[in-house]
């Protein structure tokens, strides 16, 4: 970890994340763990790819061996993710020279009534604990749910995530702002069986946002 403890906007103390150094002296073996809720799991995609599968399919390099592990669980909150990643992710990182964690949470915290402050703290705890273990993190913010009662709150959660990440130097992809009011996204969600998950087009939009907002730079792939 680098630097002295700092106080964030919510009054919580944290230590900025350490810089992640890539060792290029030997073979690069990258293990990517994606953890979060049903949007990470790709629920609703008839091709069973979701955005994770699409990102994985477009992530390759001649200079590294890359493994992708999708650990999305429908209905999971940020608190549950904060507990689960420390149990499940290390099993996928064995033998890898680079341990990387992609986190995407938010919607279910609102459903269960979790406060914004607790949501911030749960995400901060994930990022800080990962940093203390030498794990590089990347956060994908929540996309609009299609629920007019949830989305205004979700917009605030997305901004809170942006702030938590910015203070720690962790890459953050805003999916809410560009997809709110996006015709193709809204049509895709409206056409789904539950009215809250996208299909092929919607997951493709999330994948595009991830791939074009710091993904390759984070992985340091040429």
N, C-alpha and C positions, 0 to 999 in steps of 0.2 A: 504494500500500500504506500502511496506517496502523499507527503504533505501532512500538516497538522489537522486535527479535527476542525470542522467548520459547522456553522449553524445554517440550516436551510430556511426557506421562507415560512415553514410551518413550526420553526423553533426546535427542530430535531437536529441532533449532532450527527455528523457523518464524516468519514474520511474519503476524499476523492479517490476514485478508482485508479489503480496502478496502470501504467502504460503496458501494453502487451507486446512483448518483443518476439519476433519470429526468428527462430534459429535456422539459418540457411546453410549451415555447415554440413548438415546431413540430410537424409530423406525427410521430406515434410509429410506427415500423416495427420490429416485433419479430421477430427470427429465432431460432427455438428449435431447437437441435440436440440430439437424444437419442443417446447413445452408450453401448455396452455389449455384452452377450452375447445369447444366444438368447432370453432373457426379454424383452429390449428389442425384439428382432426380431419377437417374437410367434409363435415356433415352436409349432405345435400348435393354433393357433386356426383352426377351419374357416372363419371369416369373414375371416381375414387382417387383423384389426385389432390384436390384442394390447392391452396396456394403453395403449401410446402412442397408437394410433388412437382409442381411447375417450376418453382425456384430450384429445387434439387436437379431437375432435368436440364437446367440452363447454367449449372455451376460445375465447371470442369476446368482442369488445368493440367498442362504437361509437366508442371513442376511439383505437383502434390497429389497424394492419394487421399480422396475425400469420401467419408462415409456419412450418411444422413440417417437420423433416427427420429421418427415422429412419435412424440409422447403426449399428444393431445388427448384430453378426456372431456367429454361433453358435460356441461354443468359445473365445471370446476371453477372455484374462486381463486383470487390471488393468494389468500391464506393457505389454501390447499396446495397450490403450486409451490409456495414458499417451503412447504414441508416435503413435498414429494420429490422435487428435483435433486435434493441431496441424497436420496435413496436410490433413485432410478438412473440418474445421469452418470454417476461414476461407473456403473456397470458397462456403459457404452463408450466410456473414455479410456478403458484399459488398453495400454500399448500405444496410444496416440501421442504424438509429439505436441499437438495443439488441441486443447480442450476448449470447445466453444459452445455457448448456450444462447439460444434464441428464445425470448420470452414474449408471449402475447396473451394478455388478460384484460378484464375490465367489465364486460357486459354482465356477467353473473354476480359480480359484487353488488351491482345495483339491484338485481333481482332479489337477493337475500337481504338487502338493506344495509350493506356495509357503508360506513361513512367515507367521505373523500379523504379525511386524514388517515384513517386506517388503511385505505387503499394505497395511498402514497407510502405509508410506512412499510407495508408488505412488499411493494416493489423495491423500495430502497434496501430492505433487508436482503432480498434476493441478490441485488447487484453488489452490495457491500460484501456479503458472504462469499459470493463467487470471486470477487476481486481478491479477497484475502487468501483464496485457494489457488490463485493464478489462472482463473478461468476467464476468458474473454466473453463479454456479453453484447447482445444486440436486441433492441426492443422494437416490436412491431405493435403500434397502437391499435386500439379497437376501431372497427368499421361501424358505420351506422347500422342500427338494428331493424329499422323500419317501424319501430314502435314510437309514436309521438310523445309518449310519456317518458320513455327511457332515454331517447336520443339527446334531449337538452342536457340531461345529467351526464350522459356519456361524453358529450363534448367537453365538459369540465374535467372529467377523468382523463381524457386524452391530453388536455393541456397540462394537467398535473404530471402525467407521465413524461411529457416533454421536458418539464422543469426538473424533475428528479434526474433524468438522464443527462441533461445539459450540465448540471452541477457536478456530475461525476465523469463527464467526458465519454459517455456511452452513446453510441449511435441510436437514433430514434427515428422511426418512420411514421409520419402522421398519415393514417388511413382515413380518419374521420372527415377532415376538411375537404379533401379532393373528391370524396365519394358522396358527401351529403348533397343531395339534389342532383346527383349524376344520373342522367336518364337511364343508361344501360344498367347501372347498379340497382336502381330502384325497381326497374322492370324485372330484373332477375330475382330479386328478393320477393317481390309481390307474386311471382309465378311459382314460388316454392311451396311445398306441401304444408309447411308450418308458418310461412310468411315472415321468417326471420333469418333464414340462411340463404346464401347465394347459390347459384349453380355454376356451370362452367364459365360463363362470361364474368360473373362477379369474382370468382376466385382468380381468374386471369387478371383482373384489374388489380387485385391485391398483390399478386406476384409481380406485376409490372412495377408497382410502386416500390416494392422491396428491392427489386433488381436495379432500379434506377435512382436509388437514394442511399448510396454508401455501401452497398453490399460487397462489391469487389474490393473496394478500398479497405473495408473492415477485414476481409479475408486476406488482403495483400496478395492478390493474384494478378499476374501480369496479363 
